Amino acid sequence: MKRLIALEKKLKIPEENRSICDGELRPAKSIEIKATRVDRLNLDNFGRPVTEKENNGDLGLRAYISVDKKAVDIKTEDVSILKS
């Protein structure tokens, strides 16, 4: 309505020929929202929450996968074969 009134004023339309709005605004309904604030989560690159255990630098790769120590043990004899 405001744009129409502004346009009519710029076009210098007489007052008796201008548009009139008979509508009335009703009071708005009040809505209350209650919430509790949650502390900010630490997230990894994929958006998953990170706990203190996973964020600890001492764990390294073992924080994400389990390593079987028996399967990883390499004898010094095997290393000398790989070098040659």
N, C-alpha and C positions, 0 to 999 in steps of 0.2 A: 504494500500500500504506500510505503514511503517513497518508493521510486516513481509510482504513478503521480503522487502529489507533486514531487519535485519536477517531473516532466511537464505537468500541467502549468506549473508556475513559470517554467522557462518558455513555454509556448504562449504565455500570457492569456490563458483562457479565463474568462470572467468567473468570479466566485460562484455565481448562481448555477453555472454549467459544470463545475468541477465535481469529481467523484466524492462520495461521502461514505464512510464506513460506519455501519451501525452495530458492528460486533463488539462484544465486551470480553475482556480477559477473565477467565475463571481463576480462582486461587489454586495454586499448584498443590498437589498431594505431597506431603512430607514423607520421606523415606529415611530410616536410620539404619546404618550399617555398623556393626560392631565386629572388630577383628583383633587378633593379637599379633604383634610384630614377631617375625621369625628371624633369627640370626642368619646372616648371609652364608650360603654354602660355598665351600671350595670345590670347584669342578675341574675335571681334567679336560683335555682337548675334545673329547667325545661327548661332553656334557654330563658325565657320570659323577656322582659325589665322591670326593676323595677323603678318606679318613686319615687320621694322624699316622697310622701304621704304613699306609701306602705312600704318604708324603715324606717319610723319613728317608734321608739319603743313604743310610747305612745298608738298607736292604737291596738296593740296586734292582737288577733284573728279577731277583727272587720275589719281589713284591707282586709280580704279575704272573709268573709261572713257577711250577715246582721243579726243582732240579734233583735228580737221583744221583747221589754222590757215588754210588757203586758203579754206575754206567759211565761216569765221567773220568774215573781214575785211569791214568795212562802211565805205563811203566817207562822208565828212562830208556830201556832197550828199544821200545817202540818209537820213541822220539828220534833216536839216532838213525833208525831206518828211514824215517820220513825226511830227514835232512839230506840224505844222499841221493 
